[in-house]
């Protein structure tokens, strides 16, 4: 998921997406421990997506605080 796509999401959608991505990452880690993945790079991509989502969420929080 790219940054431009993330910016288009609403705040509740971002929070929901973070939960979904975190759940997917946990499942990927468990599956990888049992049976090695063909492409473990996918776990890195999920981590980066989570980081992008959290960054956008934090920037929105800071914008709200600065308006007050």
Residue frames as qw, qx, qy, qz and C-alpha x, y, z in Angstrom:
[[0.000, 0.890, 0.455, 0.000, 0.00, 0.00, 0.00],
 [0.457, 0.345, 0.004, 0.820, 1.46, 3.30, -1.06],
 [0.166, -0.286, -0.393, 0.858, 1.45, 6.55, 0.87],
 [0.258, -0.018, -0.278, -0.925, -0.93, 8.22, -1.58],
 [0.527, -0.309, -0.721, -0.327, -3.47, 5.42, -1.03],
 [0.422, -0.348, -0.667, 0.507, -3.11, 5.73, 2.73],
 [0.026, -0.133, -0.143, 0.980, -3.76, 9.48, 2.66],
 [0.397, -0.173, -0.479, -0.764, -7.06, 8.87, 0.89],
 [0.483, -0.345, -0.803, 0.051, -8.34, 6.64, 3.71],
 [0.409, -0.751, -0.044, -0.516, -10.41, 8.00, 6.56],
 [0.123, -0.563, 0.674, -0.462, -9.07, 7.81, 10.11],
 [0.792, -0.158, 0.450, -0.381, -11.35, 4.92, 11.19],
 [0.905, 0.405, -0.118, -0.061, -10.33, 3.04, 8.05],
 [0.349, 0.655, -0.595, 0.308, -6.66, 3.53, 8.91],
 [0.435, -0.429, 0.644, -0.460, -7.20, 2.19, 12.43],
 [0.916, 0.104, 0.258, -0.289, -9.07, -0.82, 11.06],
 [0.759, 0.572, -0.304, 0.065, -6.35, -1.44, 8.48],
 [0.016, 0.641, -0.680, 0.354, -3.63, -1.32, 11.18],
 [0.690, -0.225, 0.569, -0.387, -5.46, -4.01, 13.14],
 [0.919, 0.352, 0.067, -0.164, -5.85, -6.14, 10.02],
 [0.544, 0.676, -0.464, 0.178, -2.20, -5.79, 9.03],
 [0.233, -0.560, 0.696, -0.384, -0.98, -6.62, 12.54],
 [0.844, -0.031, 0.435, -0.313, -3.14, -9.76, 12.62],
 [0.847, 0.517, -0.119, -0.026, -1.81, -10.77, 9.22],
 [0.245, 0.714, -0.601, 0.264, 1.79, -10.22, 10.38],
 [0.528, -0.391, 0.663, -0.359, 1.29, -12.44, 13.43],
 [0.917, 0.209, 0.272, -0.203, -0.17, -15.19, 11.26],
 [0.665, 0.670, -0.319, 0.081, 2.70, -14.88, 8.80],
 [0.056, -0.658, 0.685, -0.308, 5.25, -15.16, 11.62],
 [0.719, -0.183, 0.591, -0.318, 3.57, -18.26, 13.03],
 [0.897, 0.415, 0.109, -0.110, 3.28, -19.90, 9.63],
 [0.452, 0.750, -0.458, 0.153, 6.91, -19.05, 8.86],
 [0.335, -0.552, 0.704, -0.295, 8.06, -20.68, 12.11],
 [0.816, 0.034, 0.535, -0.214, 6.26, -23.90, 11.20],
 [0.745, 0.369, 0.456, 0.317, 6.86, -23.97, 7.48],
 [0.290, -0.426, 0.197, 0.834, 9.37, -21.50, 5.95],
 [0.469, 0.759, 0.232, -0.387, 7.83, -19.08, 3.47],
 [0.737, 0.414, 0.303, 0.441, 8.87, -18.99, -0.16],
 [0.294, 0.594, 0.028, 0.748, 9.28, -15.23, 0.04],
 [0.458, -0.546, -0.508, 0.483, 9.93, -13.92, 3.58],
 [0.181, 0.089, 0.096, 0.975, 10.22, -10.42, 2.08],
 [0.304, -0.579, -0.552, -0.517, 6.42, -10.25, 2.36],
 [0.540, -0.623, -0.464, 0.324, 6.74, -9.92, 6.14],
 [0.370, -0.227, -0.010, 0.901, 8.95, -6.88, 5.66],
 [0.059, -0.332, -0.455, -0.824, 6.41, -5.32, 3.32],
 [0.451, -0.662, -0.575, -0.165, 3.65, -5.81, 5.91],
 [0.524, -0.505, -0.291, 0.621, 5.82, -4.17, 8.59],
 [0.222, -0.018, 0.197, 0.955, 6.46, -1.22, 6.31],
 [0.233, -0.514, -0.564, -0.603, 2.75, -0.88, 5.57],
 [0.516, -0.668, -0.504, 0.185, 2.00, -0.84, 9.30],
 [0.440, -0.348, -0.088, 0.823, 4.64, 1.83, 9.81],
 [0.055, 0.226, 0.387, 0.892, 3.19, 3.96, 7.00],
 [0.375, -0.628, -0.590, -0.341, -0.30, 3.66, 8.47],
 [0.546, -0.610, -0.384, 0.427, 0.90, 4.60, 11.95],
 [0.351, -0.124, 0.088, 0.924, 2.83, 7.56, 10.57],
 [0.120, -0.407, -0.465, -0.777, -0.22, 8.91, 8.76],
 [0.498, -0.663, -0.555, -0.066, -2.38, 8.40, 11.84],
 [0.529, -0.475, -0.238, 0.662, 0.11, 10.27, 14.02],
 [0.204, 0.069, 0.224, 0.951, 0.40, 13.15, 11.55],
 [0.282, -0.572, -0.527, -0.561, -3.39, 13.53, 11.58],
 [0.560, -0.643, -0.456, 0.254, -3.38, 13.58, 15.39],
 [0.445, -0.286, -0.051, 0.847, -0.73, 16.31, 15.39],
 [0.019, 0.317, 0.398, 0.861, -2.69, 18.37, 12.86],
 [0.425, -0.672, -0.550, -0.256, -5.78, 18.15, 15.06],
 [0.569, -0.565, -0.313, 0.510, -3.80, 19.29, 18.11],
 [0.338, -0.072, 0.127, 0.930, -2.29, 22.23, 16.24],
 [0.124, -0.517, -0.502, -0.682, -5.75, 23.44, 15.16],
 [0.496, -0.698, -0.514, 0.042, -6.95, 23.64, 18.77]]
